[in-house]
């Protein structure tokens, strides 16, 4: 499994994550920031557990994020 952690309050809506992993990221029509599809929120931090085959795309999203709002790690 892969854990994605998203600090939405840092997001500036640059769309880099959506371009890298469009199945996992969407831009909000309300405020222009990105949303982690399938993520659950707790105290402003969004988390999602996803399949291993999504690692590469989300790692690219993490690397492309200019404000370092995304963390991606493999978990057992």
C-alpha positions as CSV (number, residue, x, y, z in Angstrom):
1,X,0.0,0.0,0.0
2,X,0.9,3.6,-0.5
3,X,0.0,6.4,1.9
4,X,-0.5,9.9,0.5
5,X,-0.6,12.8,3.0
6,X,-1.8,16.2,1.7
7,X,-1.5,19.5,3.6
8,X,-4.3,21.3,1.8
9,X,-3.7,24.6,3.6
10,X,-0.4,24.9,1.8
11,X,-1.9,24.3,-1.7
12,X,-1.7,27.2,-4.2
13,X,-3.7,25.4,-6.9
14,X,-0.8,25.2,-9.4
15,X,-2.4,22.0,-10.9
16,X,1.0,20.1,-10.9
17,X,-0.5,17.1,-9.0
18,X,-3.5,16.9,-11.3
19,X,-1.3,16.7,-14.3
20,X,0.8,14.0,-12.8
21,X,-2.0,11.8,-11.3
22,X,-5.4,13.0,-12.6
23,X,-7.2,9.9,-11.1
24,X,-6.2,10.9,-7.6
25,X,-6.2,14.8,-7.7
26,X,-8.9,17.3,-8.7
27,X,-9.0,21.1,-8.6
28,X,-11.8,22.5,-6.4
29,X,-14.3,24.8,-8.1
30,X,-14.9,26.5,-4.8
31,X,-11.5,27.8,-4.0
32,X,-9.1,26.7,-6.8
33,X,-7.0,24.5,-4.5
34,X,-6.5,20.8,-5.2
35,X,-8.3,17.9,-3.5
36,X,-7.0,14.4,-2.8
37,X,-9.7,12.1,-4.3
38,X,-10.6,9.4,-1.8
39,X,-8.8,11.2,1.0
40,X,-10.1,11.5,4.5
41,X,-9.6,14.7,6.5
42,X,-8.5,15.1,10.1
43,X,-7.5,18.5,11.5
44,X,-6.9,19.9,8.0
45,X,-4.6,17.0,6.9
46,X,-5.9,14.7,4.2
47,X,-4.8,11.1,4.0
48,X,-5.4,8.2,1.5
49,X,-4.2,4.6,1.3
50,X,-3.9,3.6,-2.3
51,X,-2.6,0.6,-4.3
52,X,1.1,0.3,-5.0
53,X,0.6,0.9,-8.7
54,X,-0.3,4.5,-8.0
55,X,3.1,5.2,-6.3
56,X,5.0,6.5,-9.4
57,X,2.3,9.0,-10.5
58,X,1.8,10.4,-7.0
59,X,5.6,10.5,-6.3
60,X,5.8,12.7,-9.5
61,X,3.0,14.8,-8.1
62,X,4.9,15.2,-4.8
63,X,8.1,16.2,-6.6
64,X,6.3,18.7,-8.8
65,X,4.5,20.4,-5.9
66,X,6.2,23.8,-5.5
67,X,4.9,24.2,-1.9
68,X,5.7,20.7,-0.7
69,X,2.1,20.0,0.3
70,X,2.2,16.3,-0.6
71,X,3.9,13.4,1.1
72,X,4.0,9.8,-0.5
73,X,5.3,6.7,1.3
74,X,5.0,3.0,1.0
75,X,3.5,1.2,4.0
76,X,3.2,-2.5,4.8
